[in-house]
Amino acid sequence: MNPEIEVTGSEVPDVGAQDPTERNSPVAWEGSEETQFLRQEVTGEPVCYFNEQPFEHGAVVKSGTSILRCDHGIWIEAGPADSDNP
């Protein structure tokens, strides 16, 4: 289980939405079957990409209403961007 990350919008970069024409790492939920499949496909990348911009493992970004955490090449949804309105 992944504990929910509590951050405010000013603490993390707001990257907006993924542009499908640019390089992006996949986004998944921790513990889902899809995530397990993606971990087999994306074998321990040192960075995640969001619209061509690389982020190191462990980096946290805001995308729309979600907080995403880079986990070895996969963006894992880590909680709502606004903890007052989940």
C-alpha positions in Angstrom: 0.0 0.0 0.0 1.2 3.5 -0.8 0.4 6.2 1.8 -1.3 9.2 0.4 1.1 12.0 -0.2 -0.1 15.3 1.2 1.1 18.3 -0.7 -0.2 21.6 -1.9 -0.1 22.9 -5.4 2.7 25.3 -4.6 5.0 22.5 -3.5 5.0 20.5 -6.7 5.2 21.5 -10.3 1.8 21.7 -12.1 2.5 19.8 -15.4 -1.0 20.0 -16.8 -2.3 17.2 -19.0 -0.2 14.7 -21.0 0.2 15.6 -24.6 -0.1 12.4 -26.6 2.2 13.7 -29.3 5.1 14.0 -26.7 7.1 11.4 -24.8 5.2 10.4 -21.6 5.6 7.6 -19.1 2.4 5.6 -18.4 0.1 6.5 -15.4 -1.3 3.8 -13.2 -2.8 3.0 -9.8 -0.6 1.3 -7.2 -1.5 -2.4 -6.8 -3.7 -2.7 -9.9 -3.3 -5.5 -12.4 -2.4 -2.9 -15.1 0.4 -1.6 -12.9 1.8 -5.0 -12.5 1.8 -5.5 -16.2 3.4 -2.1 -16.8 6.2 -3.0 -14.3 7.1 -5.9 -16.5 7.1 -3.7 -19.6 8.9 -0.7 -18.1 11.8 -2.4 -16.3 13.2 0.0 -13.7 13.6 3.2 -15.7 15.6 5.9 -13.8 13.2 8.7 -14.8 9.6 9.3 -15.8 8.7 11.5 -18.7 5.8 14.1 -18.8 5.5 15.9 -22.1 9.2 15.3 -22.9 10.4 16.6 -19.5 12.3 14.0 -17.4 11.6 13.6 -13.7 13.8 11.5 -11.4 12.5 8.5 -9.5 10.5 9.7 -6.5 9.6 13.1 -8.1 6.0 14.3 -7.4 4.0 16.4 -9.9 0.4 17.7 -10.1 -1.6 16.8 -13.2 -5.1 18.1 -13.2 -6.8 16.9 -10.0 -4.2 14.2 -9.2 -0.8 14.0 -7.6 1.5 11.7 -9.5 4.7 10.1 -8.1 7.5 8.8 -10.4 8.2 5.1 -9.6 10.9 3.7 -11.8 9.5 4.9 -15.1 5.7 4.7 -14.2 3.6 7.6 -12.9 1.7 6.3 -9.9 -1.4 8.2 -8.8 -0.6 9.2 -5.2 -3.7 11.1 -4.2 -5.8 14.1 -5.0 -4.2 17.4 -5.8 -6.6 19.2 -3.4 -6.9 17.3 -0.2 -9.9 19.4 0.8 -11.8 18.2 -2.3 -10.7 14.6 -3.0 
